[in-house]
């Protein structure tokens, strides 16, 4: 696709379809009984697909030091170079930690066994997994991965 202008769908298709699937799980969960198999599945799927969507969007716009996908960003004149470098090099972790803090705060104020308390609890779990993947992949590799070569 190099040299050709990509269509809107080619640039955003993955996030659009993922958002639609997340919306589907959410709508199905609205009418489901979380105490039944399908209700529990829909609630868990909401957390999983929320994590997937955040990884798609966050890695599209945010960066992490050591990532092959990280691009350089122009520093605004009013931001000190060291602050800009830190924020740029760790923007993905900063975003995950900050949004994770919001999810944790919401969960702390909810009844964990309530219908939406279970979903938010699963999202908190998903966020810790996402943070773990980002942090662990900074220093650890797997045989056969692009980064281990």
DSSP file (Angstrom, degrees, kcal/mol; ACC not computed):
  #  RESIDUE AA STRUCTURE BP1 BP2  ACC     N-H-->O    O-->H-N    N-H-->O    O-->H-N    TCO  KAPPA ALPHA  PHI   PSI    X-CA   Y-CA   Z-CA
    1    1 A X    >         0   0    0      0, 0.0     3,-1.3     0, 0.0     2,-0.1   0.000 360.0 360.0 360.0   1.6    0.0    0.0    0.0
    2    2 A X  T 3   +     0   0    0      1,-0.2     3,-0.1     3,-0.0     0, 0.0  -0.424 360.0  21.4 -68.8 142.0    3.0    2.3    0.0
    3    3 A X  T 3  S+     0   0    0      1,-0.2     2,-0.4    -2,-0.1    -1,-0.2   0.128 106.6  94.1  89.4 -21.3    2.7    5.2   -2.5
    4    4 A X  S <  S-     0   0    0     -3,-1.3     2,-0.4     1,-0.0    -1,-0.2  -0.823  81.7-113.9-105.6 143.9   -1.1    5.0   -2.6
    5    5 A X        -     0   0    0     -2,-0.4     2,-0.2    -3,-0.1    -3,-0.0  -0.625  35.3-133.0 -73.5 127.7   -3.5    7.0   -0.5
    6    6 A X        -     0   0    0     -2,-0.4    -1,-0.0     1,-0.1     2,-0.0  -0.576  17.8-116.6 -84.0 145.9   -5.3    4.6    1.8
    7    7 A X     >  -     0   0    0     -2,-0.2     4,-1.9     1,-0.1     5,-0.2  -0.260  28.3-105.2 -73.8 165.7   -9.1    4.8    2.2
    8    8 A X  H  > S+     0   0    0      1,-0.2     4,-2.2     2,-0.2     5,-0.2   0.913 123.4  51.7 -55.9 -44.5  -10.8    5.7    5.5
    9    9 A X  H  > S+     0   0    0      1,-0.2     4,-2.3     2,-0.2    -1,-0.2   0.896 108.2  50.7 -62.0 -41.6  -11.8    2.0    5.9
   10   10 A X  H  4 S+     0   0    0      1,-0.2    -1,-0.2     2,-0.2    -2,-0.2   0.842 115.4  43.4 -65.7 -32.7   -8.2    0.8    5.3
   11   11 A X  H  < S+     0   0    0     -4,-1.9    -2,-0.2     1,-0.1    -1,-0.2   0.804 132.8  17.1 -81.2 -30.2   -6.9    3.2    7.9
   12   12 A X  H  X S+     0   0    0     -4,-2.2     4,-2.3    -5,-0.2     5,-0.2   0.322  86.5 109.8-129.0   7.5   -9.6    2.6   10.6
   13   13 A X  H  X S+     0   0    0     -4,-2.3     4,-2.7     1,-0.2     5,-0.3   0.874  80.1  52.0 -56.7 -42.8  -11.4   -0.7    9.7
   14   14 A X  H  > S+     0   0    0      1,-0.2     4,-2.3     2,-0.2    -1,-0.2   0.927 112.9  43.5 -63.3 -45.2   -9.9   -2.6   12.6
   15   15 A X  H  > S+     0   0    0      2,-0.2     4,-2.1     1,-0.2    -1,-0.2   0.854 114.2  51.8 -70.1 -32.9  -11.0   -0.1   15.3
   16   16 A X  H  X S+     0   0    0     -4,-2.3     4,-2.1     2,-0.2    -2,-0.2   0.951 113.1  42.9 -67.0 -49.0  -14.4    0.3   13.6
   17   17 A X  H  X S+     0   0    0     -4,-2.7     4,-2.4     1,-0.2     5,-0.2   0.915 114.4  51.0 -64.6 -42.3  -15.2   -3.4   13.6
   18   18 A X  H  X S+     0   0    0     -4,-2.3     4,-2.4    -5,-0.3    -1,-0.2   0.909 110.1  50.2 -61.2 -41.9  -13.8   -3.9   17.1
   19   19 A X  H  X S+     0   0    0     -4,-2.1     4,-2.4     1,-0.2    -1,-0.2   0.889 109.9  50.9 -62.6 -39.8  -16.0   -1.0   18.3
   20   20 A X  H  X S+     0   0    0     -4,-2.1     4,-2.3     2,-0.2    -2,-0.2   0.900 110.3  48.3 -65.5 -41.5  -19.1   -2.6   16.7
   21   21 A X  H  X S+     0   0    0     -4,-2.4     4,-2.5     2,-0.2    -2,-0.2   0.921 111.6  50.4 -64.8 -42.8  -18.4   -5.9   18.3
   22   22 A X  H  X S+     0   0    0     -4,-2.4     4,-2.3     1,-0.2    -2,-0.2   0.910 110.3  50.1 -60.3 -42.6  -17.9   -4.2   21.7
   23   23 A X  H  X S+     0   0    0     -4,-2.4     4,-2.7     2,-0.2    -1,-0.2   0.906 109.0  52.4 -61.6 -42.0  -21.2   -2.4   21.1
   24   24 A X  H  X S+     0   0    0     -4,-2.3     4,-2.7     2,-0.2     5,-0.2   0.945 110.0  47.2 -59.4 -49.4  -22.9   -5.7   20.3
   25   25 A X  H  X S+     0   0    0     -4,-2.5     4,-2.2     1,-0.2    -1,-0.2   0.901 113.1  50.3 -59.6 -40.3  -21.7   -7.3   23.5
   26   26 A X  H  X S+     0   0    0     -4,-2.3     4,-1.7     2,-0.2    -2,-0.2   0.925 111.3  47.1 -65.6 -44.7  -22.8   -4.3   25.5
   27   27 A X  H  X S+     0   0    0     -4,-2.7     4,-0.8     1,-0.2    -2,-0.2   0.916 113.3  48.5 -63.2 -43.1  -26.3   -4.3   24.0
   28   28 A X  H >< S+     0   0    0     -4,-2.7     3,-0.5     1,-0.2     4,-0.4   0.873 110.0  52.9 -64.2 -36.0  -26.7   -8.0   24.6
   29   29 A X  H >< S+     0   0    0     -4,-2.2     3,-0.9    -5,-0.2    -1,-0.2   0.820  95.5  68.9 -69.6 -30.8  -25.5   -7.6   28.2
   30   30 A X  H 3< S+     0   0    0     -4,-1.7    -1,-0.2     1,-0.3    -2,-0.2   0.864 112.0  31.1 -55.1 -37.0  -28.1   -4.9   28.9
   31   31 A X  T << S+     0   0    0     -4,-0.8    -1,-0.3    -3,-0.5     2,-0.2   0.377 103.9  99.3-103.2   2.8  -30.8   -7.5   28.6
   32   32 A X  S <  S-     0   0    0     -3,-0.9     2,-0.7    -4,-0.4    -3,-0.0  -0.549  73.4-122.2 -93.1 156.5  -28.9  -10.5   29.9
   33   33 A X    >   -     0   0    0     -2,-0.2     3,-2.2     1,-0.1     6,-0.6  -0.870  15.3-152.2 -93.4 114.6  -28.9  -12.1   33.3
   34   34 A X  T 3  S+     0   0    0     -2,-0.7    -1,-0.1     1,-0.3     9,-0.0   0.670  93.9  65.0 -64.6 -13.7  -25.3  -12.0   34.6
   35   35 A X  T 3  S+     0   0    0      4,-0.1    -1,-0.3     5,-0.1     2,-0.2   0.535  94.6  73.2 -83.2  -6.8  -26.1  -15.1   36.8
   36   36 A X  S <> S-     0   0    0     -3,-2.2     4,-2.6     1,-0.1     5,-0.2  -0.660  95.5-106.8-104.4 163.2  -26.7  -17.1   33.6
   37   37 A X  H  > S+     0   0    0     -2,-0.2     4,-2.4     1,-0.2     5,-0.1   0.917 117.2  45.0 -56.3 -50.2  -24.0  -18.5   31.2
   38   38 A X  H  > S+     0   0    0      1,-0.2     4,-2.9     2,-0.2    -1,-0.2   0.906 113.2  51.0 -65.7 -39.8  -24.8  -16.1   28.4
   39   39 A X  H  > S+     0   0    0     -6,-0.6     4,-2.3     2,-0.2    -5,-0.3   0.922 111.5  47.3 -61.8 -44.0  -25.0  -13.0   30.7
   40   40 A X  H  X S+     0   0    0     -4,-2.6     4,-2.2    -7,-0.4    -1,-0.2   0.899 112.6  50.8 -63.3 -40.1  -21.6  -13.9   32.3
   41   41 A X  H  X S+     0   0    0     -4,-2.4     4,-2.8    -5,-0.2    -2,-0.2   0.948 110.2  48.0 -62.1 -49.1  -20.1  -14.4   28.8
   42   42 A X  H  X S+     0   0    0     -4,-2.9     4,-2.0     1,-0.2    -2,-0.2   0.905 111.8  50.6 -60.8 -41.6  -21.4  -11.0   27.5
   43   43 A X  H  X S+     0   0    0     -4,-2.3     4,-1.3     1,-0.2    -1,-0.2   0.911 113.6  44.2 -62.8 -42.7  -20.1   -9.3   30.6
   44   44 A X  H  X S+     0   0    0     -4,-2.2     4,-2.4     1,-0.2    -2,-0.2   0.882 110.3  55.7 -68.7 -38.0  -16.6  -10.8   30.3
   45   45 A X  H  X S+     0   0    0     -4,-2.8     4,-2.9     1,-0.2     5,-0.3   0.863 101.4  58.4 -63.1 -35.6  -16.6  -10.2   26.5
   46   46 A X  H  X S+     0   0    0     -4,-2.0     4,-2.0     1,-0.2    -1,-0.2   0.939 109.1  44.6 -58.1 -46.6  -17.2   -6.5   27.2
   47   47 A X  H  X S+     0   0    0     -4,-1.3     4,-2.2     2,-0.2    -2,-0.2   0.927 114.9  47.9 -64.4 -45.2  -14.0   -6.4   29.3
   48   48 A X  H  X S+     0   0    0     -4,-2.4     4,-2.1     1,-0.2    -2,-0.2   0.929 115.0  43.8 -62.5 -46.3  -12.0   -8.4   26.7
   49   49 A X  H  X S+     0   0    0     -4,-2.9     4,-2.5     2,-0.2    -1,-0.2   0.790 110.3  56.0 -74.3 -27.1  -13.1   -6.3   23.7
   50   50 A X  H  X S+     0   0    0     -4,-2.0     4,-2.5    -5,-0.3    -1,-0.2   0.925 109.6  47.2 -65.2 -43.7  -12.6   -3.0   25.7
   51   51 A X  H  X S+     0   0    0     -4,-2.2     4,-2.0     2,-0.2    -2,-0.2   0.898 112.2  49.7 -62.1 -40.6   -9.0   -4.1   26.3
   52   52 A X  H  X S+     0   0    0     -4,-2.1     4,-2.2     2,-0.2    -2,-0.2   0.923 111.2  48.9 -64.7 -43.8   -8.6   -5.0   22.6
   53   53 A X  H  X S+     0   0    0     -4,-2.5     4,-2.7     1,-0.2     5,-0.3   0.908 110.4  50.4 -63.7 -41.7  -10.0   -1.7   21.5
   54   54 A X  H  X S+     0   0    0     -4,-2.5     4,-3.1     1,-0.2     5,-0.4   0.891 110.4  50.2 -65.9 -36.4   -7.7    0.3   23.8
   55   55 A X  H  X S+     0   0    0     -4,-2.0     4,-1.8     2,-0.2    -1,-0.2   0.901 111.9  48.2 -67.1 -38.8   -4.7   -1.6   22.6
   56   56 A X  H  X S+     0   0    0     -4,-2.2     4,-0.7     2,-0.2    -2,-0.2   0.959 121.4  34.8 -63.7 -50.5   -5.6   -1.0   18.9
   57   57 A X  H  X S+     0   0    0     -4,-2.7     4,-1.4     2,-0.2     3,-0.3   0.910 118.4  49.9 -74.3 -42.5   -6.2    2.7   19.5
   58   58 A X  H  X S+     0   0    0     -4,-3.1     4,-3.3    -5,-0.3     3,-0.3   0.909 112.2  46.8 -65.6 -41.4   -3.5    3.4   22.1
   59   59 A X  H  < S+     0   0    0     -4,-1.8    -1,-0.2    -5,-0.4    -2,-0.2   0.693 108.2  59.0 -74.8 -15.4   -0.8    1.7   20.1
   60   60 A X  H  < S+     0   0    0     -4,-0.7    -1,-0.2    -3,-0.3    -2,-0.2   0.840 125.0  16.1 -75.6 -34.4   -1.9    3.6   17.0
   61   61 A X  H  < S+     0   0    0     -4,-1.4     2,-0.2    -3,-0.3    -2,-0.2   0.639 117.9  63.9-115.7 -20.6   -1.4    7.0   18.7
   62   62 A X     <  -     0   0    0     -4,-3.3     2,-0.3    -5,-0.3    26,-0.1  -0.658  64.0-149.7-109.8 165.1    0.8    6.4   21.8
   63   63 A X        -     0   0    0     25,-0.3    29,-2.5    -2,-0.2     2,-0.4  -0.855   8.4-157.8-134.0 162.3    4.4    5.2   22.0
   64   64 A X    >   -     0   0    0     -2,-0.3     3,-2.2    27,-0.2     6,-0.3  -0.992  35.5-102.6-142.8 135.5    6.7    3.2   24.3
   65   65 A X  T 3  S+     0   0    0     24,-3.2     3,-0.1    -2,-0.4    24,-0.0  -0.266 108.2  25.6 -56.5 137.9   10.5    3.3   24.4
   66   66 A X  T 3  S+     0   0    0      1,-0.3     2,-0.3     4,-0.0    -1,-0.3   0.303  88.8 130.6  90.2  -9.0   12.0    0.3   22.7
   67   67 A X    X   -     0   0    0     -3,-2.2     3,-1.0     1,-0.1    -1,-0.3  -0.623  56.3-144.3 -81.2 134.3    9.0   -0.3   20.5
   68   68 A X  T 3  S+     0   0    0     -2,-0.3    -1,-0.1     1,-0.2    -2,-0.0   0.771 101.1  55.7 -64.8 -25.0    9.7   -0.8   16.8
   69   69 A X  T 3  S+     0   0    0     -5,-0.1    -1,-0.2     2,-0.1     2,-0.1   0.625  79.5 113.9 -84.7 -13.5    6.5    1.1   16.0
   70   70 A X    <   -     0   0    0     -3,-1.0     2,-0.3    -6,-0.3    -7,-0.1  -0.364  49.5-162.4 -65.5 133.8    7.4    4.2   17.9
   71   71 A X        -     0   0    0     -2,-0.1     2,-0.2     1,-0.0    -2,-0.1  -0.760  24.9 -99.2-111.4 158.5    7.9    7.3   15.8
   72   72 A X        -     0   0    0     -2,-0.3     2,-0.4     1,-0.0    -1,-0.0  -0.520  35.7-154.7 -76.8 149.0    9.6   10.6   16.6
   73   73 A X        -     0   0    0     -2,-0.2     2,-0.2     0, 0.0    15,-0.1  -0.973  21.3-110.2-126.5 138.2    7.3   13.4   17.5
   74   74 A X        -     0   0    0     -2,-0.4     2,-0.4     1,-0.1     0, 0.0  -0.486  34.4-129.0 -69.3 132.9    8.1   17.1   17.2
   75   75 A X        -     0   0    0     -2,-0.2     2,-0.1     1,-0.0    -1,-0.1  -0.693  17.5-121.5 -86.2 128.9    8.6   18.8   20.6
   76   76 A X    >   -     0   0    0     -2,-0.4     3,-1.6     1,-0.1     8,-0.1  -0.427  24.4-120.7 -64.1 145.4    6.6   22.0   21.3
   77   77 A X  T 3  S+     0   0    0      1,-0.3    -1,-0.1    -2,-0.1     4,-0.1   0.802 109.1  55.9 -59.9 -32.2    8.9   24.9   22.2
   78   78 A X  T 3  S+     0   0    0      2,-0.1     2,-0.5     0, 0.0    -1,-0.3   0.551  91.0  84.5 -82.2  -6.4    7.4   25.4   25.6
   79   79 A X  S <  S-     0   0    0     -3,-1.6     5,-0.0     2,-0.0    -4,-0.0  -0.852  85.8-117.8-100.1 124.1    8.0   21.8   26.8
   80   80 A X     >  -     0   0    0     -2,-0.5     4,-2.8     1,-0.1     5,-0.2  -0.276  23.6-120.4 -57.9 144.5   11.5   21.0   28.2
   81   81 A X  H  > S+     0   0    0      1,-0.2     4,-2.8     2,-0.2     5,-0.2   0.885 111.2  50.6 -55.8 -44.2   13.3   18.4   26.2
   82   82 A X  H  > S+     0   0    0      2,-0.2     4,-2.1     1,-0.2    -1,-0.2   0.892 112.6  46.4 -65.2 -38.7   13.7   16.0   29.1
   83   83 A X  H  > S+     0   0    0      2,-0.2     4,-2.8     1,-0.2     5,-0.2   0.931 113.4  49.3 -67.0 -45.4   10.0   16.2   29.9
   84   84 A X  H  X S+     0   0    0     -4,-2.8     4,-2.7     1,-0.2     5,-0.2   0.922 111.5  48.9 -59.9 -45.5    9.0   15.8   26.3
   85   85 A X  H  X S+     0   0    0     -4,-2.8     4,-3.1    -5,-0.2    -1,-0.2   0.922 112.6  47.6 -62.2 -44.3   11.2   12.7   25.9
   86   86 A X  H  X S+     0   0    0     -4,-2.1     4,-1.6    -5,-0.2    -2,-0.2   0.950 114.5  45.7 -61.9 -49.2    9.9   11.1   29.0
   87   87 A X  H  < S+     0   0    0     -4,-2.8     4,-0.3     1,-0.2    -2,-0.2   0.895 117.2  44.9 -62.8 -40.1    6.3   11.7   28.0
   88   88 A X  H >< S+     0   0    0     -4,-2.7     3,-0.9    -5,-0.2   -25,-0.3   0.935 113.6  48.5 -68.2 -46.1    6.9   10.5   24.5
   89   89 A X  H 3< S+     0   0    0     -4,-3.1   -24,-3.2     1,-0.2    -1,-0.2   0.731 125.8  28.2 -68.9 -21.4    8.9    7.5   25.5
   90   90 A X  T 3X S+     0   0    0     -4,-1.6     4,-2.7   -26,-0.2    -1,-0.2   0.128  79.8 118.7-126.1  20.4    6.3    6.3   28.0
   91   91 A X  H <> S+     0   0    0     -3,-0.9     4,-2.3    -4,-0.3   -27,-0.2   0.838  76.7  53.3 -61.4 -33.4    3.0    7.7   26.7
   92   92 A X  H  > S+     0   0    0    -29,-2.5     4,-2.4    -4,-0.3    -1,-0.2   0.947 112.4  42.6 -67.3 -47.7    1.5    4.2   26.4
   93   93 A X  H  > S+     0   0    0    -30,-0.3     4,-2.8     2,-0.2     5,-0.2   0.910 114.0  52.5 -64.1 -41.5    2.2    3.2   30.0
   94   94 A X  H  X S+     0   0    0     -4,-2.7     4,-2.6     1,-0.2     5,-0.2   0.929 110.9  47.5 -59.9 -45.0    1.1    6.6   31.3
   95   95 A X  H  X S+     0   0    0     -4,-2.3     4,-2.7    -5,-0.2     5,-0.3   0.927 113.3  47.4 -61.9 -46.1   -2.2    6.3   29.4
   96   96 A X  H  X S+     0   0    0     -4,-2.4     4,-2.3     1,-0.2    -2,-0.2   0.912 114.0  47.2 -64.0 -42.6   -2.8    2.8   30.7
   97   97 A X  H  X S+     0   0    0     -4,-2.8     4,-2.1     2,-0.2    -2,-0.2   0.926 114.4  46.5 -65.0 -44.9   -2.0    3.7   34.3
   98   98 A X  H  X S+     0   0    0     -4,-2.6     4,-1.4    -5,-0.2    -2,-0.2   0.934 117.2  41.4 -66.4 -45.8   -4.1    6.9   34.2
   99   99 A X  H  X S+     0   0    0     -4,-2.7     4,-2.2    -5,-0.2    -1,-0.2   0.860 112.8  56.3 -70.2 -32.7   -7.2    5.2   32.6
  100  100 A X  H  X S+     0   0    0     -4,-2.3     4,-2.8    -5,-0.3    -2,-0.2   0.885 103.1  54.6 -62.2 -38.5   -6.6    2.2   34.9
  101  101 A X  H  X S+     0   0    0     -4,-2.1     4,-2.3     2,-0.2    -1,-0.2   0.873 107.2  50.9 -62.7 -36.5   -6.8    4.5   37.9
  102  102 A X  H  X S+     0   0    0     -4,-1.4     4,-2.5     2,-0.2    -2,-0.2   0.935 111.2  47.2 -65.5 -45.9  -10.2    5.7   36.6
  103  103 A X  H  X S+     0   0    0     -4,-2.2     4,-2.7     2,-0.2    -2,-0.2   0.912 112.5  49.8 -61.6 -42.2  -11.4    2.1   36.2
  104  104 A X  H  X S+     0   0    0     -4,-2.8     4,-2.6     2,-0.2    -1,-0.2   0.914 110.6  49.9 -63.2 -42.5  -10.1    1.2   39.7
  105  105 A X  H  X S+     0   0    0     -4,-2.3     4,-1.1     2,-0.2    -2,-0.2   0.923 112.2  47.5 -61.7 -44.8  -11.8    4.2   41.2
  106  106 A X  H >< S+     0   0    0     -4,-2.5     3,-0.6     1,-0.2     4,-0.5   0.930 112.7  49.0 -60.5 -45.3  -15.1    3.3   39.5
  107  107 A X  H >< S+     0   0    0     -4,-2.7     3,-1.2     1,-0.2    -2,-0.2   0.886 106.1  56.8 -63.1 -39.2  -14.8   -0.3   40.7
  108  108 A X  H 3< S+     0   0    0     -4,-2.6    -1,-0.2     1,-0.3    -2,-0.2   0.786 108.6  47.6 -63.4 -26.9  -14.1    0.8   44.3
  109  109 A X  T << S+     0   0    0     -4,-1.1    -1,-0.3    -3,-0.6     2,-0.2   0.488 103.8  78.6 -91.9  -4.4  -17.4    2.7   44.4
  110  110 A X  S <  S-     0   0    0     -3,-1.2     2,-0.7    -4,-0.5     3,-0.0  -0.631  89.7-105.8-103.2 160.3  -19.4   -0.1   42.9
  111  111 A X    >   -     0   0    0     -2,-0.2     3,-2.1     1,-0.1     6,-0.3  -0.782  31.9-144.3 -78.7 116.1  -20.8   -3.3   44.4
  112  112 A X  T 3  S+     0   0    0     -2,-0.7     9,-0.2     1,-0.3    -1,-0.1   0.779  96.8  49.6 -59.0 -27.4  -18.5   -5.9   43.0
  113  113 A X  T 3  S+     0   0    0      4,-0.1    -1,-0.3     5,-0.1    -2,-0.0   0.463  89.0 106.3 -91.8  -0.3  -21.2   -8.5   42.7
  114  114 A X  S <> S-     0   0    0     -3,-2.1     4,-2.1     1,-0.1     5,-0.2  -0.276  87.9-101.3 -72.5 167.0  -23.6   -6.1   40.9
  115  115 A X  H  > S+     0   0    0      1,-0.2     4,-1.0     2,-0.2     3,-0.1   0.937 122.5  30.0 -55.4 -53.7  -24.3   -6.5   37.2
  116  116 A X  H  > S+     0   0    0      1,-0.2     4,-2.7     2,-0.2    -1,-0.2   0.729 111.8  66.8 -82.9 -21.5  -22.0   -3.7   36.1
  117  117 A X  H  > S+     0   0    0     -6,-0.3     4,-2.2     1,-0.2    -1,-0.2   0.884 100.6  50.8 -62.4 -38.0  -19.6   -4.1   39.0
  118  118 A X  H  X S+     0   0    0     -4,-2.1     4,-2.0     2,-0.2    -1,-0.2   0.906 111.1  47.9 -64.7 -41.8  -18.6   -7.5   37.6
  119  119 A X  H  X S+     0   0    0     -4,-1.0     4,-2.2     2,-0.2    -2,-0.2   0.945 112.8  46.8 -65.2 -48.1  -17.9   -6.0   34.2
  120  120 A X  H  X S+     0   0    0     -4,-2.7     4,-2.4     1,-0.2    -1,-0.2   0.880 110.3  54.3 -64.1 -37.0  -15.9   -3.1   35.6
  121  121 A X  H  X S+     0   0    0     -4,-2.2     4,-1.9    -5,-0.2    -1,-0.2   0.901 108.9  48.6 -60.1 -40.9  -14.0   -5.6   37.8
  122  122 A X  H  X S+     0   0    0     -4,-2.0     4,-2.5     2,-0.2    -2,-0.2   0.860 109.0  53.0 -67.0 -35.0  -13.2   -7.6   34.6
  123  123 A X  H  X S+     0   0    0     -4,-2.2     4,-2.7     2,-0.2    -2,-0.2   0.904 106.6  52.5 -66.7 -40.3  -12.0   -4.4   32.9
  124  124 A X  H  X S+     0   0    0     -4,-2.4     4,-1.9     2,-0.2    -2,-0.2   0.927 111.0  47.9 -58.7 -43.9   -9.7   -3.6   35.8
  125  125 A X  H  X S+     0   0    0     -4,-1.9     4,-1.8     1,-0.2    -2,-0.2   0.916 110.7  51.2 -61.6 -43.5   -8.3   -7.1   35.4
  126  126 A X  H  X S+     0   0    0     -4,-2.5     4,-2.6     1,-0.2    -2,-0.2   0.900 107.8  52.9 -61.1 -41.7   -7.9   -6.5   31.6
  127  127 A X  H  X S+     0   0    0     -4,-2.7     4,-2.7     1,-0.2    -1,-0.2   0.883 107.0  51.4 -64.3 -38.2   -6.1   -3.2   32.2
  128  128 A X  H  X S+     0   0    0     -4,-1.9     4,-2.3     2,-0.2    -1,-0.2   0.881 110.7  49.7 -66.7 -35.0   -3.6   -4.9   34.5
  129  129 A X  H  X S+     0   0    0     -4,-1.8     4,-2.6     2,-0.2    -2,-0.2   0.927 111.4  48.1 -65.7 -44.9   -3.0   -7.5   31.8
  130  130 A X  H  X S+     0   0    0     -4,-2.6     4,-2.4     2,-0.2    -2,-0.2   0.932 113.0  47.8 -61.6 -46.5   -2.5   -4.8   29.1
  131  131 A X  H  X S+     0   0    0     -4,-2.7     4,-2.7     1,-0.2     5,-0.3   0.914 111.4  51.8 -60.3 -42.5   -0.1   -2.9   31.4
  132  132 A X  H  X S+     0   0    0     -4,-2.3     4,-3.0    -5,-0.2     5,-0.3   0.908 108.9  49.5 -60.5 -43.6    1.8   -6.2   32.1
  133  133 A X  H  X S+     0   0    0     -4,-2.6     4,-2.2     2,-0.2    -1,-0.2   0.933 113.2  46.5 -62.3 -45.8    2.1   -7.0   28.4
  134  134 A X  H  < S+     0   0    0     -4,-2.4     4,-0.4     2,-0.2    -2,-0.2   0.941 118.2  41.1 -63.2 -47.6    3.5   -3.5   27.7
  135  135 A X  H >X S+     0   0    0     -4,-2.7     3,-1.1     1,-0.2     4,-0.6   0.933 116.9  47.3 -68.5 -46.4    5.9   -3.5   30.6
  136  136 A X  H >X S+     0   0    0     -4,-3.0     4,-2.1    -5,-0.3     3,-0.9   0.864 106.7  56.8 -66.0 -35.7    7.1   -7.1   30.2
  137  137 A X  H 3< S+     0   0    0     -4,-2.2    -1,-0.3    -5,-0.3    -2,-0.2   0.584  91.6  73.7 -75.6  -6.5    7.6   -6.8   26.4
  138  138 A X  H <4 S+     0   0    0     -3,-1.1    -1,-0.2    -4,-0.4    -2,-0.2   0.867 118.5  12.0 -68.2 -35.5   10.0   -3.9   27.0
  139  139 A X  H << S+     0   0    0     -3,-0.9     2,-0.4    -4,-0.6    -2,-0.2   0.574 118.6  67.9-120.2 -13.3   12.7   -6.3   28.3
  140  140 A X     <  -     0   0    0     -4,-2.1     2,-0.3     2,-0.0    -1,-0.0  -0.863  56.0-175.0-114.2 146.4   11.6   -9.8   27.5
  141  141 A X        -     0   0    0     -2,-0.4     2,-0.4     7,-0.1    -3,-0.0  -0.866  17.8-132.1-132.4 166.4   11.3  -11.4   24.1
  142  142 A X    >   -     0   0    0     -2,-0.3     3,-2.0     0, 0.0     6,-0.3  -0.937  36.2 -97.9-118.5 144.0   10.1  -14.7   22.6
  143  143 A X  T 3  S+     0   0    0     -2,-0.4     3,-0.1     1,-0.3     6,-0.0  -0.377 110.5  23.1 -58.1 132.5   11.9  -16.8   20.1
  144  144 A X  T 3  S+     0   0    0      1,-0.3    -1,-0.3    -2,-0.1     2,-0.1   0.259  91.2 127.7  93.8 -11.7   10.7  -16.1   16.6
  145  145 A X    X   -     0   0    0     -3,-2.0     3,-0.9     1,-0.1     4,-0.4  -0.461  69.2-120.3 -78.4 154.3    9.3  -12.7   17.3
  146  146 A X  G >  S+     0   0    0      1,-0.2     3,-1.0     2,-0.2    -1,-0.1   0.871 112.7  53.2 -57.6 -39.7   10.3   -9.7   15.2
  147  147 A X  G 3  S+     0   0    0      1,-0.2    -1,-0.2     2,-0.1    -6,-0.0   0.698  99.7  61.9 -72.8 -19.8   11.8   -7.9   18.2
  148  148 A X  G <         0   0    0     -3,-0.9    -1,-0.2    -6,-0.3    -2,-0.2   0.509 360.0 360.0 -86.4  -3.0   14.0  -10.8   19.2
  149  149 A X    <         0   0    0     -3,-1.0    -1,-0.2    -4,-0.4    -2,-0.1   0.457 360.0 360.0 -85.7 360.0   16.0  -10.8   16.0
